[in-house]
Amino acid sequence: MNDKKDIWLNDLKRKREKGPTLQPESHAEFKDSTKSVHAGQYNDPNTNALGTPIYQCSTFYLNESSYKAIEEGRGRDEMIYSRYGNPSQWSVQEKLSSLENAESSIVFASGMAAISSTLLAILDKGSHVVSSRDIYGGTYNFLYEDLYRYGMSVTFTSPTDMGAIEAAIQDDTKVLYFEALTNPLLKITPLEDLVALGKKYNLRVIIDNTFLTPYNVKALDLGVDLVVNSATKYLNGHSDLIGGTVSGSRKLIDRIWPQMLKNGGSMDPHACFLLERSLKTFALRMRTHNENALQLANYLESHGKIKRVYYPGLASHGQHGLAKSQMKGRYSGMISFEIEGGNENAHCLLSHLKLPKEATSLGGVESLISLPYNTSQASLTKEQQKAIGINEGLIRLSVGIEDIEDLIADFEQAINNVFKKQTVC
Ligand SMILES: Cc1ncc(COP(=O)(O)O)c(C=O)c1O
């Protein structure tokens, strides 16, 4: 453990710059749309081409500086090999850091690569994690099935009950791992309370912010230590790539970087290009997702055939007060709702909708719709589904950026069709 690499990565006295960076220009003073467009963009100095080129290379010429960096374990700050770092990665990482108000970020080949590498980097043998029953199935499986194989353990609790979370903390607890907004019932984790618990017990707080993104909530500004995202969803927003991110202090991200090298989940340069290009419209897209979802949630709630709507922006949401203070009017593009007549009518509704596409995933420019009972929560028995609130007729909708009048008209005709006599679905 006394090699130079370990010293460089863990040396607390080492002066840490933000980054790594290709263009040290700060965009901190700007708002999200300006950051989305300009931060991280690396105009090619050789050709003056505007926009970050795709550096589709696996390796780089070695020189004195890179040999020295390899010897001293400083590979993160040099171009050596694309699994370690690549200008296309650095560029999109800078844009993300700017949007997250983070010192440093890493992009990964998937959200799960980001989540598993982050947790493995932060935890040690014997560590315990407190997490939530309402988390993404892939993360749940990693925590439940894999941690114990490394001598670690997990307790699943409620994302909203601070008393239960505190009671689950043990002497060996190292991490509180939660999602800012949960799937599919859109429960809100009180981030400031969680951060206060983390401080009280000296724990790291790691938040998956996929459903909200840094546009809706800047988790790091609220004191969270690390924020992870599935970039597959809103960050990319076009349903055409798989990716993940982690952002936080340079010190913590430097600790995750060697774990990424070992797990091998770095993002390909072409995917980086797609992600950086998509992020240029990130704030614009998020604004429309939020506005459309609020209007559609209001429409659905007022419809006589819709039994219940789950949406943080509605006064009927059990945590609407927290939503107002934590999300500041940016309530996300996700809605869940229950239709009268159970799962049969839910399927019938999907078959009559013309615009929302029946597909899993979320955060695309196109509306995506699915039923939790046969997708995200399919591995649970009917009783287990009921116990966690997955009722008959529950539908999950990722509201896209289509014109809201078209979306509402489509739901109107589809719901009418479901309840028309003699409708065959
Ligand atoms: C909240 C959340 N986190 C993480 C993931 C995993 O992301 P990926 O599919 O990019 O690995 C997902 C995927 O659906 C998700 O919904």
The ligand as a Tripos MOL2 file, in Angstrom:
@<TRIPOS>MOLECULE
LIG
   16    16     1     0     0
SMALL
NO_CHARGES

@<TRIPOS>ATOM
      1 C1        -32.9710    5.2720  -11.1540 C.3       1 LIG1
      2 C2        -32.0600    4.4330  -12.0130 C.ar      1 LIG1
      3 N1        -30.7690    4.3210  -11.6740 N.ar      1 LIG1
      4 C3        -29.9230    3.5820  -12.4120 C.ar      1 LIG1
      5 C4        -30.3430    2.8970  -13.5350 C.ar      1 LIG1
      6 C5        -29.3620    2.0710  -14.3000 C.3       1 LIG1
      7 O1        -28.9490    2.7560  -15.4470 O.3       1 LIG1
      8 P1        -28.4160    2.0460  -16.7680 P.3       1 LIG1
      9 O2        -29.5440    1.2970  -17.3830 O.co2     1 LIG1
     10 O3        -27.9120    3.1990  -17.5900 O.co2     1 LIG1
     11 O4        -27.3030    1.1360  -16.3490 O.co2     1 LIG1
     12 C6        -31.6740    2.9960  -13.9380 C.ar      1 LIG1
     13 C7        -32.1540    2.2850  -15.1280 C.2       1 LIG1
     14 O5        -33.3180    2.2230  -15.4240 O.2       1 LIG1
     15 C8        -32.5620    3.7950  -13.1510 C.ar      1 LIG1
     16 O6        -33.8660    3.9140  -13.4690 O.3       1 LIG1
@<TRIPOS>BOND
     1     1     2 1
     2     2     3 ar
     3     2    15 ar
     4     3     4 ar
     5     4     5 ar
     6     5     6 1
     7     5    12 ar
     8     6     7 1
     9     7     8 1
    10     8     9 2
    11     8    10 1
    12     8    11 1
    13    12    13 1
    14    12    15 ar
    15    13    14 2
    16    15    16 1
@<TRIPOS>SUBSTRUCTURE
     1 LIG1         1 GROUP 0 **** ****
